[in-house]
């Protein structure tokens, strides 16, 4: 009798896992927005587009738990069945977000963010606030800015072009912007990770921890603002 009950329990568990693993994609038209807040762990792809739309890919049984709303031009997205911390590469929910040029993306929980095409906003920023984050961004904008919260770790990779690039980097994050063409770079590195950058006209930098600022170009002006850490400015 006990063996039969155990067999039934295992069978139901397998059936539940199989059912939960059947992924589906649902698409929803949205009102206009220019700012995104991701409150839980998602794999997110940003599409600059003429439409406002979100596509959600996850297990069919989880679709109902992905909640989104727009308030004051801010698209807020939550997972009501979130289990807490997640590996950015193993998120169970994938989002494709279509919109006009964005002004800001805020990532409140560990996650992965990538652009599907260049962001062409006059000013665009990303804020990474959780333990482990990864973002790959392609830019074609006037001004780009980024900052992160303690104890965030991970990597931000930036390519494309930006007139002015502002980076406030702390905790354990590293920034690879060596393939970003930018006129001016304003850099504060208070992280144990490095920042790679390639400004053409001016670099202003501060080093507050052990992470280096690695310069892959020869800007006309290099200005040290503060050097209270053990990291170095390294020009290649």
N, C-alpha and C positions, 0 to 999 in steps of 0.2 A: 504493500500500500504506500509506504514511504517512497519507494523507488518510483512508483507511478506519479506521485505528487511532485517529486523532484523533476521527472521527465517533462511533466506539464509546465512547470515553472520555467525550465530551460527553454522549452519550445516557445512559450509566450515571449520570453526575453529575446530570442533570436528573431521572432516575427516582428517584435517591436523595433529592433535595431534595423531590420531590413526595410520596414515601412518608413522609418525615420530617415533612411539613407536615400530615398527617392527624391532627387532634387528637382525643383520646378523653378521657373522664372515668371514673375508677375511684373507687369508694367503699369505705372500710374502717372497720369498727367498731373502737373502741379501748377500752382500759381507762381508768379515771378518771385525770385529771391536772388540775393547776391552774396550771401554769407551762409556757411554750413557749420553746424555743430554736431559732431559724432560723439554720443555719450557712452557708447559701448564698443566692443571689439568688432571691427568690420574690415574686410578687404574692399577698398574703395577706389573706383576709377572715375576720374573727372573728365567729362566731355564738354568742350566749349561748343555751343550749338545755338541754333535759332529757336529751339524749343526748351520747355521746362518739363523734365520727366525724370522718373526714377525707375530703374529695373532692379528687382530684388531676386537673387538666386540663392536658394537654400532648400533644406528638406521641406517637403510639402507640409509636414506637421508643425514646422516652425514659422511658416509665413505669417500666421496670425499674430505672432509675438513681435514682429518688426513694426514699430510704430513711428510715424513721421507726421510733423505738423509744420506750418509756416506762421511765424509771428514776427512782425516788424521786419519783413524781408529776410528773416533767418530761417533756414531749413534745419529743423532739429530732428535727429534720428536716434531711436532707442531700441534696444532689444529687451523686452520685458521678461525674457527667459534667460538672461545672461547668467553665466556661472562664474563671473569674476575674471581674474587675469587670464589672458590667452596669448599664445605665441602668434606674432603678426602673420606668420606664414601658414598658420593652421586655423584661421578663422572659418567658422561654419557658414558665414553669411557674406555674400559678395554683392556689392552695390555698384551700379553704373548710374552716375548722376549727370544729367544733361541740363545745361543752363547757358545763359549769356555770360560774359566775362565776370568772374567772381572777384570780390574784394578781400575775403578772409575765409580760411578753413581752420577750425579749432578741433583738435583731436583730444578728447577727454580721457580716453582709455587706450590701452595698447592696441595698435592696429597698423595697417599698411595702406598708404595712399599713393596713387600714381596718376599722372596725366595721360590721357589718350591722345591729346593734341596740345599744342602750346597754349598757355594762358596769355591773353593779350590785353589784360586790364592795364589801366594807367598806373594803378597801385594794387599790389596783391601781397597778402601775407599768409603765413601758416604758423600755428602755435601748437606745439606738441607737449602734452601735459602729463603723460603717464610713464610707467616703468620702462617699457620697451616699445620703440616706434621705428618704423622705416617708411621713408617717403622718397619717391623718384619724381621730380618735377621738371617739365620742359617749359621755359618761359619765353615770352616775347613782349615784355612789359616795360613801363617807365621806371617804376620803383618796386623792388621786392624786399620784404622783411621777414625775419624768422626769429622766434625765441622759444625756449623750452623751460619746463619746470624741473626742480629736483623731485625725485631721483632719476629722471629720465635717462635712458641709454638707447643706443641704436645708431642709425645712420640716415642722414639727409643727403641725397644726391641731386644736384641742380645742373641743368644744361640749358642751352639756348642763349638768350641775350636779355640784358636788363641795363637800364641807364645807371641806376643807383642800387646797390645791394647792401642791406643792413642785416647783420647777423649778431645776435646775442646768444652765445652757446655756453651751456653749463652742464654740470653733473658728469655724465659719461658719454654724451653724444659726440659723434664726429660728423663733419660736413665736408663733402666732396663737391666743390664748385669750380674745379680747375677747368672744366669744359664749358663754363658759363662766361660768355663775353660780357664784361661790364665796364663802364667808364670809371665808376667810383665804388670802392668797397669800404664800408665802415664796420669794423670787426671788433667784437669783444669775445675773447675765448677764456672762459672760466671753467673749462671742462678738462677731463683727463684725456679726451680724444682730440685729434688734430682738426684743423680747418685748412683745406686746400683752396686757393683762390687765385684769380688771374685778372686783376684790374688793369686797365690800359692807361689811366690818367692819374688816379690818386688812391692810395691806401692809407687809412687811419686805423690803427690797431691798438688793442690792449690785451695783455697776457696776464691772467690772474691765477692760473693753475699750471699743471705739468704739460698740458697739451700745447703743441706747436701751432704756429701760423706758417703754412708753407706757401711760398709765393712762386707761381709758375709763369710770371711775366716780369716786365721791367717798367713799372709805372713811372711817370714823370716825378711824382711826389710821394714820398713815404714818410708818414708822420706817426711817431710813437706817442700814444696818449698815456698809457700806464703799463709798467712792467714790474709787477709784484709777484709773479709766479715763477716757476722753474722752467716753463716752456720757453721756446725761442722763436724768433723770426728766422726762417730759413728760406733763402732765395735760391732757386734752382737755375 
